[in-house]
Amino acid sequence: MSEVASVALDTREQVLREIRRGHGFAVVTHENVDGDALGSLVAMHAILRALGKDSVAVIAADEFPLPPEYRFFALDGLRTEAPEDIGSRTAIFLDCGNLDRNPLAALREADPLLNIDHHHDNTRFGTVNHVVDGASCTAEIVWDLMQGLGVALTPTIAEALYVGLVTDTGRFSYENTTPRAHQMAAQLIEAGVDAASLYRRIYEGVPFAKLELLGRALSSTRRYDDGTLTIAVLSGEDFEATGAEDSYSEGIVDHLRAVGGTKVAALIREVRGGRAGAVKVSLRASDDEVDVSAIARTFGGGGHRRAAGFSSDLAVGELIDAIRALV
């Protein structure tokens, strides 16, 4: 067994022990929730309740409305702020590379704090840090813990885990699609997940405003450095004119990465309702030649080698120059 695998096994047992002996839990994830974050949260919350635990799921109020593709989740027991007794609860942070990725500072008062994630640049901020960077998604780690706790798959748990798996592997097309990811998918489908129905919920029924926003992003696209860097920019006016929600920009950067010759793709979008001049940047790499998580960390963000993001107050022109210097 490798040293990394040995460490993961040790932290797995620590997490299982803390869950078994704990009573009150708060389950949380990162801001700007995606499929893996939300699927992992819903599944872990349901697992804890199946064990008879007092569990609350916490997502900050400004995360709503959720992206349309995830609004089918029931989110039973959801709160939009930390419970008053957070100091006596165990907090489970899921898919959260660092504490700053969750805006609810009160959650940090929990004791213990279980950090469960698959990002290789996770800052190990927890009381227990179960970070398995070889896992395809955080949902895969939750699936493994579920089995260690002896909890049987229910339709709610299976569906939530499948959403995390299918979205974070890019519909089983990304490099993190391992044999274990397919084994997990097989078990979830055997448990009753309707893969075709979930695919339609997540990837079809696209609001027309999202299509219009994509058109604006593509029309703004510029290529730099002999086409190795492809960048699109969305302004607040683009969102206003199309009637698009902030979450509608999700997935646009993957269109940019698909352009031939691109090594790094970036979507820069203005943050509406935030600080003046604030933007969010999504980064994607076409291969392992450039680690975009290292670029993101330069600006206080993070992520994976091929998918990362950050926020910035730099003007768009300055930001593009800064990214070019790092690619």
N, C-alpha and C positions, 0 to 999 in steps of 0.2 A: 504493500500500500504506500502511495506517495505521501510526502509530508503534508501537502495541501489536502489530500483526501482524509488524512488522519485528523487534521485540524477541523475539517468540516464535520467529521463523525463526532468529534468531541463536543463541538458547539451544538450539534443536533441534539445530543443527549441532554445538554444543559437546557435548551429550549423546551424539550419534552418535559423535563423535570419541573421547570417553572410553570408550564401550562397545567400540569397535573395537580400541582399543589396550590395554584392560585385560585381565587374565587371571582374577583372583579377585574374586568379587562376593558381597555379602550383600544379599538383597532383603527389604525390610521394609515394614510399613504401620502404621496407627494401631491403638490399643487398641479393644476392642469392635468387632471387625471386622464390616463389612457386606458386601453383595454386590460393590460396586465395589472396596473395599479388597482383598478376598480374590481376586476375579476378576483384578484387575490384577496382584497378586502372583504368582498361579499362571501367568498368561500370560507375564509378564516373566521369571520363572524358567525357563520352558520355552524362551523365545526365546534366552536366554543359553546354555542347554545346546545348543540347535540350532546355535549359533555355535561350539561346542566350548569354551565358557568353564567355569571352575570356579565354579559358582554354588550357594549355599545359601540356602534360604528360612528366615526367622527369625520365629517368632511366640511370644510369651512363654507360659510354661506355664499361667499363670492365665487365659489366654483359652480354655482347653479345659474342658469340651467345647464345640465350636463350635455355633452355632445349628443345629438339626436340618436346616434347608433347605440347608445348605452342607456337610453331612458326606459328600456323595458325592465331593468332591474327593479325589484320591489323595494329594496333598501329598508327593510324592517328594522326598527330600533335605531334609526339614524338620528344623530345630533349634529348641529352645525357649530357647536363650541364645546370645549372640554367640560366634562361633568364636574360638578362641584367637589366631588370626592376623589378627584384625579390622583391626589397624593397617596391614596390607599389602594390604587388600582395598578395593574400591570399594563403598560402600554406596549402594543405590538406595532412597530413601524414596518410597513411592507413596501418594497420596491423604492425605497427612499435613500438615495446615495449620501445625503448629508442632512443634518437637522434643519438647515435653512430652506430646504425644499418643502417644508411644511410650515405654513404661516402662523399656526396656533401655538404660541410660545408656552402657554399654560400646560400643554401636553408633556413638556419636559420635566414637570414636577412628579410624574409617575415614577414608581419604584417597585419592581425593576423595570427597565426599558429593554425590550427585545427588538433587536435590529435584524430583520430577515430580508435578504436582498441578493441579487445576482450581478450587480454592477461591480466591475473590477476595481473602480476607483472609489468605492464606498469608504467613508472616513472612519468607520468603526466607532461610532458615537454611542453605542448602546452599553448597557450593563452586560449583556450577552450579544455577541455579534456573529450571527449565523449567515455568513456571506459565502455563497457558492457560485463563483463566477463561471463555472463550467455548466451551470444549469441554463436551459434555453430561455427561461423566464422565471419570475418570482412565483408564478402560479405552480410551476413544477416543484418548487421547494415546499410550498403549502401542501401540494398533493402528497409529497413524501412524508411530511409531518402528520398529515391526516392518517396515513397508514400506520405510522408509529404510535399514534394515539388510539388506534383501534376503532376509528369512526368509519361507518359505512357510507358509501356515496349515496347522496340523495339527488333528486333532479336539480335542486337549487345549487348544490355544491358542484355537481358535475358540469352544469351549464356555465357557471361562473369560471371554473378552472379552464374550460375549453375556450372561453372568450380570451382569457389571459394568454393561453398557449397560441391560438391561431393568430392573434394580433401581433404578439411580440416576435413570432417567427416569420412574419410577413406572409401569412397563409402557407407556411412550410417552405418558403423560398430563400430565407436568409441563411447565413453561414452557421447560425446557432441552432439550426434544425438537426438535432442529433437522433441516433436510433432510439434513445430514451424518450425523446419528444414524441416520436411516432408510437412508442409503446404506451405512453400516457394517453395519447389521442385514442388509440384502440380501446383502452379500458373505459374511457369516458363515453365513447360511442356505444360500447357494449352495455354501459349503465343506462343508456337511453337518450343520450344527447342526439338531437336531430341536426347533424352537421349542415345539411342543405338549408334548413330553416334559419339557423344561426348566421350562416353566410349572408343570406338575404337581409336579415335584420341589420347586420354590421356594414355590409358593403353595397347594398342596393337601397332603393327608396331615397336616393340622394335629394335633398332640397335643391330647388332650382337656384337659389341664392348661392349655394356652395359651388355650383357649376359656373355661375357668373364670376365668383371670386377667383376660381381657378383660371378663368379666361384673363382676368386682369393681371394675375400673377405671371402667367405665361407671356403676356404682352410686355411685361416689364423686364423680362429675363435678359441678362447680359452675360457674356462669356469673357473670361479674363485669362491671361497667361497661356496663350495658345489653346484655349478651350478646356484647360484642366480644371478651372474653377468656374462653376455656373451659379449665378446668384439672381434671385428674384426679390422684389421689394413690394410690400403691401402697406399702403398708408391708411390712416384712419378714415380718410375720404372714400377709399375703396370699400371698406366695410359699410360705411353709411350709404353709399350709392347703391350697393347691391342688397342691403338689408341683411347682410350675413352676420352671424354670431362669431365671436372670437374663435370658437372651436372648429369653425368651418375651414380654417386654414390647415387643419390636420391632414397630412398625406400629400400636400402640395410639393414638399421638398423631394419626395420620392420620384415625382415626374422629372424633376431637374436632374437627379442622380442618373436617371435612365438615358440621358443624352450621351451619345457616343463620344468618347475621349474625356469625359468628366472624371476627375479623381475625387473632387470634393464639391458638394452642392450645398448651398445655403439659402434659406428663406429668412428674410428680415421683415418683421412686421411690427407696426406701431402698436403700442399698448394703449388701448382706449380706457379712459377713466382712471389712468394712473398718473405718474409724474410726467410733466411735459418733457417731450423728447425721449421718453423711455421706449426701448424696443426689445423684442424677444427674437432670438436667432435659433433656428433649427439647422443642424449640420448633419450631413450624411457623407460617407466615404464609399467609393465603389469597391475598394479592396483594402488590404491591411498596410498599404504603403504609407498612408497618412492616418494617424490616430486622431480622430476629431475630438475625442474626449480630452486629449491634452490641450487642444486649442480652446475648448470650452472652459477648462480649468483656469486658463490664463485670465479669463473674464469672470471667474467665480462660479462657473457652472460645472457640468460634468456629464457623464453618461457612459456609453460603450465606445469601443474603438471605431465602429462604423456608424454610430448614431448618438448624437449628443446635442446639448443646447445650453443657452445662457441668456441672461438679460444684460442690457447695457444702456448707458446714458449718452454714449457717443453719437455724434451726427452720423447719418448713413454713409456719407462719403468717407469720413474718418474710419468708420467701422470696416468698410470694404477694404481700405488700405491696410488696416491692422490684420484682417483675415488673410489677405494676400501675402503678407510678410511671414505668416506662420504656416502656410501650406507648402 
